Amino acid sequence: MLLQRALKDAEQTAQSADSVAPQNAMEAIEERDTKLCANCFNAKTFKDTDSRMMTRCAQDLWLRPAYTLEDLNNNRVRRWHADCPEYDDEE
C-alpha cells in the first residue's frame, strides 16, 4: 500500500513538472523574441565604403564591431551578454 502511494505521488509530480517545463520554454522564447538587437535603440545603421547598409551596437556589445543590416534583421547578431544590460525596448 505504501509502495502504491509512493508510485502515485511520483507520477503526479512528474506530470506537474511536465506541464511547467513547456510553459517556461514558451516564456523564454517570447522574451528572446522581444529582446532582439534589431529592436534595440542601440543598433545604429551606417553605410560602409562599398555603400552597403551596415549596423553596429552603440554600446559595443556585439561579438563583431559591425554586421550587415540583413544579418541584424535576420537575427544573426550575437552579443557579448546573453541578456544585454543596455537593452531598452521603450523606444
PDB file of N, CA, C and O in Angstrom:
ATOM      1  N   MET A   1       0.814  -1.191   0.000  1.00  0.00           N
ATOM      2  CA  MET A   1       0.000   0.000   0.000  1.00  0.00           C
ATOM      3  C   MET A   1       0.868   1.270   0.000  1.00  0.00           C
ATOM      4  O   MET A   1       0.575   2.226  -0.718  1.00  0.00           O
ATOM      5  N   LEU A   2       1.909   1.271   0.790  1.00  0.00           N
ATOM      6  CA  LEU A   2       2.833   2.411   0.797  1.00  0.00           C
ATOM      7  C   LEU A   2       3.523   2.561  -0.550  1.00  0.00           C
ATOM      8  O   LEU A   2       3.739   3.676  -1.024  1.00  0.00           O
ATOM      9  N   LEU A   3       3.865   1.446  -1.155  1.00  0.00           N
ATOM     10  CA  LEU A   3       4.511   1.481  -2.466  1.00  0.00           C
ATOM     11  C   LEU A   3       3.570   2.082  -3.510  1.00  0.00           C
ATOM     12  O   LEU A   3       4.007   2.862  -4.356  1.00  0.00           O
ATOM     13  N   GLN A   4       2.286   1.730  -3.460  1.00  0.00           N
ATOM     14  CA  GLN A   4       1.312   2.275  -4.400  1.00  0.00           C
ATOM     15  C   GLN A   4       1.171   3.789  -4.214  1.00  0.00           C
ATOM     16  O   GLN A   4       1.092   4.528  -5.195  1.00  0.00           O
ATOM     17  N   ARG A   5       1.138   4.243  -2.982  1.00  0.00           N
ATOM     18  CA  ARG A   5       1.053   5.691  -2.716  1.00  0.00           C
ATOM     19  C   ARG A   5       2.286   6.418  -3.242  1.00  0.00           C
ATOM     20  O   ARG A   5       2.188   7.482  -3.853  1.00  0.00           O
ATOM     21  N   ALA A   6       3.435   5.828  -2.992  1.00  0.00           N
ATOM     22  CA  ALA A   6       4.683   6.444  -3.450  1.00  0.00           C
ATOM     23  C   ALA A   6       4.711   6.535  -4.971  1.00  0.00           C
ATOM     24  O   ALA A   6       5.115   7.556  -5.525  1.00  0.00           O
ATOM     25  N   LEU A   7       4.282   5.468  -5.648  1.00  0.00           N
ATOM     26  CA  LEU A   7       4.248   5.484  -7.113  1.00  0.00           C
ATOM     27  C   LEU A   7       3.253   6.520  -7.634  1.00  0.00           C
ATOM     28  O   LEU A   7       3.525   7.216  -8.613  1.00  0.00           O
ATOM     29  N   LYS A   8       2.102   6.616  -6.972  1.00  0.00           N
ATOM     30  CA  LYS A   8       1.094   7.589  -7.384  1.00  0.00           C
ATOM     31  C   LYS A   8       1.608   9.020  -7.183  1.00  0.00           C
ATOM     32  O   LYS A   8       1.416   9.873  -8.049  1.00  0.00           O
ATOM     33  N   ASP A   9       2.252   9.280  -6.054  1.00  0.00           N
ATOM     34  CA  ASP A   9       2.823  10.603  -5.792  1.00  0.00           C
ATOM     35  C   ASP A   9       3.907  10.953  -6.810  1.00  0.00           C
ATOM     36  O   ASP A   9       3.974  12.084  -7.291  1.00  0.00           O
ATOM     37  N   ALA A  10       4.748   9.982  -7.132  1.00  0.00           N
ATOM     38  CA  ALA A  10       5.814  10.203  -8.113  1.00  0.00           C
ATOM     39  C   ALA A  10       5.230  10.508  -9.490  1.00  0.00           C
ATOM     40  O   ALA A  10       5.747  11.364 -10.208  1.00  0.00           O
ATOM     41  N   GLU A  11       4.173   9.821  -9.853  1.00  0.00           N
ATOM     42  CA  GLU A  11       3.525  10.054 -11.143  1.00  0.00           C
ATOM     43  C   GLU A  11       2.913  11.448 -11.199  1.00  0.00           C
ATOM     44  O   GLU A  11       3.027  12.127 -12.220  1.00  0.00           O
ATOM     45  N   GLN A  12       2.268  11.887 -10.123  1.00  0.00           N
ATOM     46  CA  GLN A  12       1.678  13.221 -10.077  1.00  0.00           C
ATOM     47  C   GLN A  12       2.749  14.299 -10.147  1.00  0.00           C
ATOM     48  O   GLN A  12       2.569  15.319 -10.812  1.00  0.00           O
ATOM     49  N   THR A  13       3.850  14.074  -9.470  1.00  0.00           N
ATOM     50  CA  THR A  13       4.954  15.036  -9.501  1.00  0.00           C
ATOM     51  C   THR A  13       5.534  15.145 -10.905  1.00  0.00           C
ATOM     52  O   THR A  13       5.829  16.245 -11.374  1.00  0.00           O
ATOM     53  N   ALA A  14       5.697  14.017 -11.570  1.00  0.00           N
ATOM     54  CA  ALA A  14       6.229  14.017 -12.930  1.00  0.00           C
ATOM     55  C   ALA A  14       5.280  14.735 -13.881  1.00  0.00           C
ATOM     56  O   ALA A  14       5.735  15.471 -14.757  1.00  0.00           O
ATOM     57  N   GLN A  15       3.978  14.540 -13.730  1.00  0.00           N
ATOM     58  CA  GLN A  15       3.006  15.197 -14.596  1.00  0.00           C
ATOM     59  C   GLN A  15       3.013  16.702 -14.390  1.00  0.00           C
ATOM     60  O   GLN A  15       2.926  17.456 -15.359  1.00  0.00           O
ATOM     61  N   SER A  16       3.115  17.148 -13.158  1.00  0.00           N
ATOM     62  CA  SER A  16       3.128  18.590 -12.905  1.00  0.00           C
ATOM     63  C   SER A  16       4.418  19.220 -13.425  1.00  0.00           C
ATOM     64  O   SER A  16       4.395  20.351 -13.911  1.00  0.00           O
ATOM     65  N   ALA A  17       5.537  18.513 -13.331  1.00  0.00           N
ATOM     66  CA  ALA A  17       6.808  19.029 -13.859  1.00  0.00           C
ATOM     67  C   ALA A  17       6.751  19.128 -15.372  1.00  0.00           C
ATOM     68  O   ALA A  17       7.293  20.070 -15.950  1.00  0.00           O
ATOM     69  N   ASP A  18       6.098  18.165 -16.029  1.00  0.00           N
ATOM     70  CA  ASP A  18       5.974  18.189 -17.484  1.00  0.00           C
ATOM     71  C   ASP A  18       5.129  19.363 -17.950  1.00  0.00           C
ATOM     72  O   ASP A  18       5.403  19.929 -19.009  1.00  0.00           O
ATOM     73  N   SER A  19       4.123  19.739 -17.199  1.00  0.00           N
ATOM     74  CA  SER A  19       3.272  20.853 -17.613  1.00  0.00           C
ATOM     75  C   SER A  19       3.958  22.193 -17.378  1.00  0.00           C
ATOM     76  O   SER A  19       3.663  23.154 -18.088  1.00  0.00           O
ATOM     77  N   VAL A  20       4.856  22.290 -16.415  1.00  0.00           N
ATOM     78  CA  VAL A  20       5.565  23.539 -16.119  1.00  0.00           C
ATOM     79  C   VAL A  20       6.677  23.793 -17.131  1.00  0.00           C
ATOM     80  O   VAL A  20       6.900  24.940 -17.516  1.00  0.00           O
ATOM     81  N   ALA A  21       7.374  22.759 -17.567  1.00  0.00           N
ATOM     82  CA  ALA A  21       8.501  22.917 -18.485  1.00  0.00           C
ATOM     83  C   ALA A  21       8.103  23.590 -19.800  1.00  0.00           C
ATOM     84  O   ALA A  21       8.791  24.526 -20.207  1.00  0.00           O
ATOM     85  N   PRO A  22       7.031  23.172 -20.492  1.00  0.00           N
ATOM     86  CA  PRO A  22       6.666  23.857 -21.735  1.00  0.00           C
ATOM     87  C   PRO A  22       6.271  25.319 -21.502  1.00  0.00           C
ATOM     88  O   PRO A  22       6.522  26.175 -22.350  1.00  0.00           O
ATOM     89  N   GLN A  23       5.662  25.595 -20.365  1.00  0.00           N
ATOM     90  CA  GLN A  23       5.280  26.965 -20.060  1.00  0.00           C
ATOM     91  C   GLN A  23       6.520  27.848 -19.927  1.00  0.00           C
ATOM     92  O   GLN A  23       6.555  28.953 -20.467  1.00  0.00           O
ATOM     93  N   ASN A  24       7.531  27.368 -19.216  1.00  0.00           N
ATOM     94  CA  ASN A  24       8.777  28.125 -19.062  1.00  0.00           C
ATOM     95  C   ASN A  24       9.477  28.287 -20.403  1.00  0.00           C
ATOM     96  O   ASN A  24      10.059  29.337 -20.675  1.00  0.00           O
ATOM     97  N   ALA A  25       9.429  27.263 -21.239  1.00  0.00           N
ATOM     98  CA  ALA A  25      10.064  27.334 -22.554  1.00  0.00           C
ATOM     99  C   ALA A  25       9.378  28.397 -23.413  1.00  0.00           C
ATOM    100  O   ALA A  25      10.050  29.155 -24.112  1.00  0.00           O
ATOM    101  N   MET A  26       8.059  28.456 -23.364  1.00  0.00           N
ATOM    102  CA  MET A  26       7.327  29.457 -24.149  1.00  0.00           C
ATOM    103  C   MET A  26       7.656  30.873 -23.669  1.00  0.00           C
ATOM    104  O   MET A  26       7.822  31.784 -24.479  1.00  0.00           O
ATOM    105  N   GLU A  27       7.748  31.052 -22.356  1.00  0.00           N
ATOM    106  CA  GLU A  27       8.100  32.363 -21.819  1.00  0.00           C
ATOM    107  C   GLU A  27       9.509  32.766 -22.253  1.00  0.00           C
ATOM    108  O   GLU A  27       9.749  33.930 -22.571  1.00  0.00           O
ATOM    109  N   ALA A  28      10.432  31.821 -22.268  1.00  0.00           N
ATOM    110  CA  ALA A  28      11.808  32.108 -22.681  1.00  0.00           C
ATOM    111  C   ALA A  28      11.857  32.508 -24.154  1.00  0.00           C
ATOM    112  O   ALA A  28      12.587  33.426 -24.528  1.00  0.00           O
ATOM    113  N   ILE A  29      11.084  31.820 -24.983  1.00  0.00           N
ATOM    114  CA  ILE A  29      11.058  32.146 -26.418  1.00  0.00           C
ATOM    115  C   ILE A  29      10.467  33.528 -26.631  1.00  0.00           C
ATOM    116  O   ILE A  29      10.987  34.313 -27.424  1.00  0.00           O
ATOM    117  N   GLU A  30       9.382  33.829 -25.925  1.00  0.00           N
ATOM    118  CA  GLU A  30       8.766  35.159 -26.060  1.00  0.00           C
ATOM    119  C   GLU A  30       9.721  36.252 -25.604  1.00  0.00           C
ATOM    120  O   GLU A  30       9.814  37.297 -26.248  1.00  0.00           O
ATOM    121  N   GLU A  31      10.430  36.029 -24.505  1.00  0.00           N
ATOM    122  CA  GLU A  31      11.370  37.037 -24.007  1.00  0.00           C
ATOM    123  C   GLU A  31      12.514  37.241 -24.991  1.00  0.00           C
ATOM    124  O   GLU A  31      12.936  38.371 -25.236  1.00  0.00           O
ATOM    125  N   ARG A  32      13.017  36.134 -25.557  1.00  0.00           N
ATOM    126  CA  ARG A  32      14.097  36.243 -26.540  1.00  0.00           C
ATOM    127  C   ARG A  32      13.640  37.033 -27.759  1.00  0.00           C
ATOM    128  O   ARG A  32      14.381  37.868 -28.277  1.00  0.00           O
ATOM    129  N   ASP A  33      12.415  36.769 -28.218  1.00  0.00           N
ATOM    130  CA  ASP A  33      11.903  37.463 -29.400  1.00  0.00           C
ATOM    131  C   ASP A  33      11.691  38.950 -29.154  1.00  0.00           C
ATOM    132  O   ASP A  33      11.844  39.755 -30.072  1.00  0.00           O
ATOM    133  N   THR A  34      11.342  39.323 -27.932  1.00  0.00           N
ATOM    134  CA  THR A  34      11.131  40.743 -27.648  1.00  0.00           C
ATOM    135  C   THR A  34      12.433  41.475 -27.369  1.00  0.00           C
ATOM    136  O   THR A  34      12.453  42.706 -27.380  1.00  0.00           O
ATOM    137  N   LYS A  35      13.523  40.754 -27.119  1.00  0.00           N
ATOM    138  CA  LYS A  35      14.804  41.392 -26.826  1.00  0.00           C
ATOM    139  C   LYS A  35      15.813  41.210 -27.949  1.00  0.00           C
ATOM    140  O   LYS A  35      17.004  41.036 -27.692  1.00  0.00           O
ATOM    141  N   LEU A  36      15.352  41.249 -29.178  1.00  0.00           N
ATOM    142  CA  LEU A  36      16.253  41.127 -30.315  1.00  0.00           C
ATOM    143  C   LEU A  36      17.020  42.433 -30.515  1.00  0.00           C
ATOM    144  O   LEU A  36      16.489  43.519 -30.285  1.00  0.00           O
ATOM    145  N   CYS A  37      18.275  42.312 -30.945  1.00  0.00           N
ATOM    146  CA  CYS A  37      19.086  43.511 -31.183  1.00  0.00           C
ATOM    147  C   CYS A  37      18.442  44.408 -32.242  1.00  0.00           C
ATOM    148  O   CYS A  37      18.607  45.627 -32.197  1.00  0.00           O
ATOM    149  N   ALA A  38      17.715  43.825 -33.187  1.00  0.00           N
ATOM    150  CA  ALA A  38      17.066  44.624 -34.226  1.00  0.00           C
ATOM    151  C   ALA A  38      16.023  45.561 -33.633  1.00  0.00           C
ATOM    152  O   ALA A  38      15.684  46.572 -34.249  1.00  0.00           O
ATOM    153  N   ASN A  39      15.507  45.242 -32.446  1.00  0.00           N
ATOM    154  CA  ASN A  39      14.507  46.076 -31.799  1.00  0.00           C
ATOM    155  C   ASN A  39      15.117  47.079 -30.824  1.00  0.00           C
ATOM    156  O   ASN A  39      14.390  47.881 -30.237  1.00  0.00           O
ATOM    157  N   CYS A  40      16.413  47.052 -30.643  1.00  0.00           N
ATOM    158  CA  CYS A  40      17.074  47.862 -29.617  1.00  0.00           C
ATOM    159  C   CYS A  40      17.507  49.214 -30.189  1.00  0.00           C
ATOM    160  O   CYS A  40      17.971  49.302 -31.326  1.00  0.00           O
ATOM    161  N   PHE A  41      17.347  50.257 -29.386  1.00  0.00           N
ATOM    162  CA  PHE A  41      17.729  51.593 -29.862  1.00  0.00           C
ATOM    163  C   PHE A  41      19.245  51.762 -29.963  1.00  0.00           C
ATOM    164  O   PHE A  41      19.699  52.746 -30.547  1.00  0.00           O
ATOM    165  N   ASN A  42      20.039  50.849 -29.423  1.00  0.00           N
ATOM    166  CA  ASN A  42      21.496  50.927 -29.535  1.00  0.00           C
ATOM    167  C   ASN A  42      22.012  50.432 -30.885  1.00  0.00           C
ATOM    168  O   ASN A  42      23.185  50.630 -31.202  1.00  0.00           O
ATOM    169  N   ALA A  43      21.159  49.794 -31.683  1.00  0.00           N
ATOM    170  CA  ALA A  43      21.564  49.317 -33.014  1.00  0.00           C
ATOM    171  C   ALA A  43      21.548  50.499 -33.977  1.00  0.00           C
ATOM    172  O   ALA A  43      20.486  51.038 -34.289  1.00  0.00           O
ATOM    173  N   LYS A  44      22.713  50.894 -34.439  1.00  0.00           N
ATOM    174  CA  LYS A  44      22.853  52.050 -35.336  1.00  0.00           C
ATOM    175  C   LYS A  44      23.222  51.574 -36.733  1.00  0.00           C
ATOM    176  O   LYS A  44      24.024  50.652 -36.883  1.00  0.00           O
ATOM    177  N   THR A  45      22.649  52.188 -37.746  1.00  0.00           N
ATOM    178  CA  THR A  45      22.958  51.823 -39.129  1.00  0.00           C
ATOM    179  C   THR A  45      23.877  52.869 -39.752  1.00  0.00           C
ATOM    180  O   THR A  45      23.869  54.039 -39.370  1.00  0.00           O
ATOM    181  N   PHE A  46      24.666  52.415 -40.719  1.00  0.00           N
ATOM    182  CA  PHE A  46      25.562  53.299 -41.461  1.00  0.00           C
ATOM    183  C   PHE A  46      25.908  52.625 -42.782  1.00  0.00           C
ATOM    184  O   PHE A  46      25.650  51.436 -42.968  1.00  0.00           O
ATOM    185  N   LYS A  47      26.489  53.385 -43.688  1.00  0.00           N
ATOM    186  CA  LYS A  47      26.939  52.820 -44.965  1.00  0.00           C
ATOM    187  C   LYS A  47      28.449  52.662 -44.910  1.00  0.00           C
ATOM    188  O   LYS A  47      29.165  53.561 -44.469  1.00  0.00           O
ATOM    189  N   ASP A  48      28.930  51.491 -45.370  1.00  0.00           N
ATOM    190  CA  ASP A  48      30.374  51.287 -45.392  1.00  0.00           C
ATOM    191  C   ASP A  48      30.958  51.871 -46.674  1.00  0.00           C
ATOM    192  O   ASP A  48      30.241  52.509 -47.445  1.00  0.00           O
ATOM    193  N   THR A  49      32.230  51.663 -46.904  1.00  0.00           N
ATOM    194  CA  THR A  49      32.898  52.251 -48.063  1.00  0.00           C
ATOM    195  C   THR A  49      32.369  51.717 -49.391  1.00  0.00           C
ATOM    196  O   THR A  49      32.519  52.370 -50.424  1.00  0.00           O
ATOM    197  N   ASP A  50      31.752  50.537 -49.371  1.00  0.00           N
ATOM    198  CA  ASP A  50      31.159  49.962 -50.587  1.00  0.00           C
ATOM    199  C   ASP A  50      29.676  50.296 -50.704  1.00  0.00           C
ATOM    200  O   ASP A  50      28.979  49.706 -51.529  1.00  0.00           O
ATOM    201  N   SER A  51      29.184  51.223 -49.903  1.00  0.00           N
ATOM    202  CA  SER A  51      27.789  51.661 -49.882  1.00  0.00           C
ATOM    203  C   SER A  51      26.809  50.575 -49.452  1.00  0.00           C
ATOM    204  O   SER A  51      25.627  50.630 -49.792  1.00  0.00           O
ATOM    205  N   ARG A  52      27.299  49.589 -48.706  1.00  0.00           N
ATOM    206  CA  ARG A  52      26.400  48.575 -48.140  1.00  0.00           C
ATOM    207  C   ARG A  52      25.845  49.114 -46.831  1.00  0.00           C
ATOM    208  O   ARG A  52      26.540  49.813 -46.094  1.00  0.00           O
ATOM    209  N   MET A  53      24.590  48.785 -46.546  1.00  0.00           N
ATOM    210  CA  MET A  53      23.994  49.171 -45.270  1.00  0.00           C
ATOM    211  C   MET A  53      24.523  48.232 -44.192  1.00  0.00           C
ATOM    212  O   MET A  53      24.338  47.017 -44.263  1.00  0.00           O
ATOM    213  N   MET A  54      25.172  48.806 -43.211  1.00  0.00           N
ATOM    214  CA  MET A  54      25.754  48.055 -42.111  1.00  0.00           C
ATOM    215  C   MET A  54      25.120  48.539 -40.811  1.00  0.00           C
ATOM    216  O   MET A  54      24.428  49.556 -40.776  1.00  0.00           O
ATOM    217  N   THR A  55      25.374  47.786 -39.747  1.00  0.00           N
ATOM    218  CA  THR A  55      24.862  48.176 -38.440  1.00  0.00           C
ATOM    219  C   THR A  55      25.901  47.873 -37.375  1.00  0.00           C
ATOM    220  O   THR A  55      26.716  46.963 -37.525  1.00  0.00           O
ATOM    221  N   ARG A  56      25.863  48.643 -36.302  1.00  0.00           N
ATOM    222  CA  ARG A  56      26.772  48.435 -35.180  1.00  0.00           C
ATOM    223  C   ARG A  56      26.017  48.706 -33.893  1.00  0.00           C
ATOM    224  O   ARG A  56      24.967  49.349 -33.902  1.00  0.00           O
ATOM    225  N   CYS A  57      26.546  48.221 -32.801  1.00  0.00           N
ATOM    226  CA  CYS A  57      25.955  48.481 -31.487  1.00  0.00           C
ATOM    227  C   CYS A  57      26.614  49.737 -30.922  1.00  0.00           C
ATOM    228  O   CYS A  57      27.840  49.810 -30.838  1.00  0.00           O
ATOM    229  N   ALA A  58      25.825  50.703 -30.543  1.00  0.00           N
ATOM    230  CA  ALA A  58      26.357  51.949 -29.995  1.00  0.00           C
ATOM    231  C   ALA A  58      27.087  51.717 -28.676  1.00  0.00           C
ATOM    232  O   ALA A  58      27.880  52.559 -28.254  1.00  0.00           O
ATOM    233  N   GLN A  59      26.833  50.592 -28.023  1.00  0.00           N
ATOM    234  CA  GLN A  59      27.485  50.275 -26.750  1.00  0.00           C
ATOM    235  C   GLN A  59      28.615  49.262 -26.910  1.00  0.00           C
ATOM    236  O   GLN A  59      29.189  48.826 -25.912  1.00  0.00           O
ATOM    237  N   ASP A  60      28.950  48.875 -28.152  1.00  0.00           N
ATOM    238  CA  ASP A  60      29.997  47.893 -28.457  1.00  0.00           C
ATOM    239  C   ASP A  60      29.790  46.576 -27.703  1.00  0.00           C
ATOM    240  O   ASP A  60      30.722  46.044 -27.100  1.00  0.00           O
ATOM    241  N   LEU A  61      28.569  46.062 -27.742  1.00  0.00           N
ATOM    242  CA  LEU A  61      28.251  44.832 -27.033  1.00  0.00           C
ATOM    243  C   LEU A  61      28.135  43.622 -27.956  1.00  0.00           C
ATOM    244  O   LEU A  61      27.775  42.537 -27.500  1.00  0.00           O
ATOM    245  N   TRP A  62      28.432  43.787 -29.236  1.00  0.00           N
ATOM    246  CA  TRP A  62      28.365  42.664 -30.168  1.00  0.00           C
ATOM    247  C   TRP A  62      29.710  41.987 -30.293  1.00  0.00           C
ATOM    248  O   TRP A  62      30.744  42.586 -29.998  1.00  0.00           O
ATOM    249  N   LEU A  63      29.699  40.734 -30.733  1.00  0.00           N
ATOM    250  CA  LEU A  63      30.947  39.992 -30.879  1.00  0.00           C
ATOM    251  C   LEU A  63      31.836  40.599 -31.953  1.00  0.00           C
ATOM    252  O   LEU A  63      33.056  40.648 -31.796  1.00  0.00           O
ATOM    253  N   ARG A  64      31.237  41.057 -33.035  1.00  0.00           N
ATOM    254  CA  ARG A  64      31.991  41.744 -34.086  1.00  0.00           C
ATOM    255  C   ARG A  64      31.620  43.213 -34.054  1.00  0.00           C
ATOM    256  O   ARG A  64      30.534  43.556 -33.589  1.00  0.00           O
ATOM    257  N   PRO A  65      32.492  44.093 -34.537  1.00  0.00           N
ATOM    258  CA  PRO A  65      32.179  45.532 -34.470  1.00  0.00           C
ATOM    259  C   PRO A  65      31.022  45.953 -35.375  1.00  0.00           C
ATOM    260  O   PRO A  65      30.339  46.933 -35.080  1.00  0.00           O
ATOM    261  N   ALA A  66      30.788  45.214 -36.493  1.00  0.00           N
ATOM    262  CA  ALA A  66      29.710  45.594 -37.406  1.00  0.00           C
ATOM    263  C   ALA A  66      29.182  44.360 -38.136  1.00  0.00           C
ATOM    264  O   ALA A  66      29.903  43.392 -38.375  1.00  0.00           O
ATOM    265  N   TYR A  67      27.912  44.431 -38.475  1.00  0.00           N
ATOM    266  CA  TYR A  67      27.232  43.390 -39.233  1.00  0.00           C
ATOM    267  C   TYR A  67      26.451  44.062 -40.356  1.00  0.00           C
ATOM    268  O   TYR A  67      26.201  45.266 -40.312  1.00  0.00           O
ATOM    269  N   THR A  68      26.070  43.285 -41.356  1.00  0.00           N
ATOM    270  CA  THR A  68      25.198  43.845 -42.382  1.00  0.00           C
ATOM    271  C   THR A  68      23.803  44.017 -41.783  1.00  0.00           C
ATOM    272  O   THR A  68      23.426  43.332 -40.832  1.00  0.00           O
ATOM    273  N   LEU A  69      23.064  44.933 -42.354  1.00  0.00           N
ATOM    274  CA  LEU A  69      21.705  45.171 -41.885  1.00  0.00           C
ATOM    275  C   LEU A  69      20.852  43.914 -42.070  1.00  0.00           C
ATOM    276  O   LEU A  69      19.954  43.642 -41.274  1.00  0.00           O
ATOM    277  N   GLU A  70      21.139  43.161 -43.115  1.00  0.00           N
ATOM    278  CA  GLU A  70      20.423  41.905 -43.359  1.00  0.00           C
ATOM    279  C   GLU A  70      20.670  40.906 -42.227  1.00  0.00           C
ATOM    280  O   GLU A  70      19.739  40.235 -41.781  1.00  0.00           O
ATOM    281  N   ASP A  71      21.923  40.803 -41.761  1.00  0.00           N
ATOM    282  CA  ASP A  71      22.224  39.918 -40.626  1.00  0.00           C
ATOM    283  C   ASP A  71      21.451  40.330 -39.383  1.00  0.00           C
ATOM    284  O   ASP A  71      20.915  39.483 -38.667  1.00  0.00           O
ATOM    285  N   LEU A  72      21.395  41.634 -39.129  1.00  0.00           N
ATOM    286  CA  LEU A  72      20.676  42.127 -37.954  1.00  0.00           C
ATOM    287  C   LEU A  72      19.195  41.785 -38.041  1.00  0.00           C
ATOM    288  O   LEU A  72      18.607  41.284 -37.082  1.00  0.00           O
ATOM    289  N   ASN A  73      18.602  42.055 -39.185  1.00  0.00           N
ATOM    290  CA  ASN A  73      17.162  41.826 -39.335  1.00  0.00           C
ATOM    291  C   ASN A  73      16.802  40.342 -39.387  1.00  0.00           C
ATOM    292  O   ASN A  73      15.652  39.981 -39.140  1.00  0.00           O
ATOM    293  N   ASN A  74      17.767  39.480 -39.703  1.00  0.00           N
ATOM    294  CA  ASN A  74      17.523  38.036 -39.706  1.00  0.00           C
ATOM    295  C   ASN A  74      17.997  37.381 -38.410  1.00  0.00           C
ATOM    296  O   ASN A  74      18.116  36.158 -38.329  1.00  0.00           O
ATOM    297  N   ASN A  75      18.264  38.206 -37.399  1.00  0.00           N
ATOM    298  CA  ASN A  75      18.605  37.746 -36.041  1.00  0.00           C
ATOM    299  C   ASN A  75      19.858  36.870 -35.998  1.00  0.00           C
ATOM    300  O   ASN A  75      19.903  35.874 -35.276  1.00  0.00           O
ATOM    301  N   ARG A  76      20.864  37.246 -36.770  1.00  0.00           N
ATOM    302  CA  ARG A  76      22.131  36.516 -36.744  1.00  0.00           C
ATOM    303  C   ARG A  76      23.213  37.248 -35.959  1.00  0.00           C
ATOM    304  O   ARG A  76      24.382  36.863 -36.002  1.00  0.00           O
ATOM    305  N   VAL A  77      22.834  38.291 -35.249  1.00  0.00           N
ATOM    306  CA  VAL A  77      23.791  39.073 -34.465  1.00  0.00           C
ATOM    307  C   VAL A  77      23.901  38.460 -33.078  1.00  0.00           C
ATOM    308  O   VAL A  77      22.894  38.144 -32.445  1.00  0.00           O
ATOM    309  N   ARG A  78      25.136  38.296 -32.612  1.00  0.00           N
ATOM    310  CA  ARG A  78      25.379  37.742 -31.280  1.00  0.00           C
ATOM    311  C   ARG A  78      26.022  38.818 -30.405  1.00  0.00           C
ATOM    312  O   ARG A  78      26.857  39.599 -30.861  1.00  0.00           O
ATOM    313  N   ARG A  79      25.609  38.838 -29.137  1.00  0.00           N
ATOM    314  CA  ARG A  79      26.114  39.830 -28.181  1.00  0.00           C
ATOM    315  C   ARG A  79      27.125  39.192 -27.246  1.00  0.00           C
ATOM    316  O   ARG A  79      27.213  37.970 -27.133  1.00  0.00           O
ATOM    317  N   TRP A  80      27.893  40.058 -26.572  1.00  0.00           N
ATOM    318  CA  TRP A  80      28.789  39.589 -25.510  1.00  0.00           C
ATOM    319  C   TRP A  80      27.968  39.039 -24.359  1.00  0.00           C
ATOM    320  O   TRP A  80      28.362  38.058 -23.727  1.00  0.00           O
ATOM    321  N   HIS A  81      26.833  39.658 -24.081  1.00  0.00           N
ATOM    322  CA  HIS A  81      25.983  39.277 -22.947  1.00  0.00           C
ATOM    323  C   HIS A  81      24.736  38.571 -23.469  1.00  0.00           C
ATOM    324  O   HIS A  81      24.112  39.032 -24.424  1.00  0.00           O
ATOM    325  N   ALA A  82      24.375  37.461 -22.847  1.00  0.00           N
ATOM    326  CA  ALA A  82      23.149  36.758 -23.247  1.00  0.00           C
ATOM    327  C   ALA A  82      21.934  37.640 -22.978  1.00  0.00           C
ATOM    328  O   ALA A  82      21.029  37.718 -23.808  1.00  0.00           O
ATOM    329  N   ASP A  83      21.909  38.300 -21.831  1.00  0.00           N
ATOM    330  CA  ASP A  83      20.837  39.228 -21.511  1.00  0.00           C
ATOM    331  C   ASP A  83      21.468  40.611 -21.459  1.00  0.00           C
ATOM    332  O   ASP A  83      22.074  40.993 -20.458  1.00  0.00           O
ATOM    333  N   CYS A  84      21.324  41.336 -22.519  1.00  0.00           N
ATOM    334  CA  CYS A  84      22.031  42.608 -22.702  1.00  0.00           C
ATOM    335  C   CYS A  84      21.673  43.615 -21.611  1.00  0.00           C
ATOM    336  O   CYS A  84      20.494  43.907 -21.412  1.00  0.00           O
ATOM    337  N   PRO A  85      22.670  44.153 -20.900  1.00  0.00           N
ATOM    338  CA  PRO A  85      22.387  45.122 -19.837  1.00  0.00           C
ATOM    339  C   PRO A  85      21.947  46.483 -20.390  1.00  0.00           C
ATOM    340  O   PRO A  85      21.378  47.295 -19.660  1.00  0.00           O
ATOM    341  N   GLU A  86      22.209  46.729 -21.668  1.00  0.00           N
ATOM    342  CA  GLU A  86      21.878  48.022 -22.258  1.00  0.00           C
ATOM    343  C   GLU A  86      20.574  47.994 -23.055  1.00  0.00           C
ATOM    344  O   GLU A  86      20.154  49.020 -23.590  1.00  0.00           O
ATOM    345  N   TYR A  87      19.934  46.827 -23.136  1.00  0.00           N
ATOM    346  CA  TYR A  87      18.721  46.704 -23.956  1.00  0.00           C
ATOM    347  C   TYR A  87      17.589  47.515 -23.355  1.00  0.00           C
ATOM    348  O   TYR A  87      17.316  47.436 -22.157  1.00  0.00           O
ATOM    349  N   ASP A  88      16.934  48.295 -24.202  1.00  0.00           N
ATOM    350  CA  ASP A  88      15.782  49.078 -23.758  1.00  0.00           C
ATOM    351  C   ASP A  88      14.774  49.098 -24.896  1.00  0.00           C
ATOM    352  O   ASP A  88      15.050  49.658 -25.957  1.00  0.00           O
ATOM    353  N   ASP A  89      13.621  48.499 -24.689  1.00  0.00           N
ATOM    354  CA  ASP A  89      12.622  48.451 -25.743  1.00  0.00           C
ATOM    355  C   ASP A  89      11.549  49.524 -25.567  1.00  0.00           C
ATOM    356  O   ASP A  89      10.462  49.418 -26.134  1.00  0.00           O
ATOM    357  N   GLU A  90      11.851  50.538 -24.796  1.00  0.00           N
ATOM    358  CA  GLU A  90      10.890  51.618 -24.545  1.00  0.00           C
ATOM    359  C   GLU A  90      10.706  52.521 -25.752  1.00  0.00           C
ATOM    360  O   GLU A  90       9.663  53.160 -25.895  1.00  0.00           O
ATOM    361  N   GLU A  91      11.708  52.583 -26.624  1.00  0.00           N
ATOM    362  CA  GLU A  91      11.610  53.487 -27.798  1.00  0.00           C
ATOM    363  C   GLU A  91      11.195  52.733 -29.014  1.00  0.00           C
ATOM    364  O   GLU A  91      11.060  53.319 -30.088  1.00  0.00           O
TER     365      GLU A  91
END
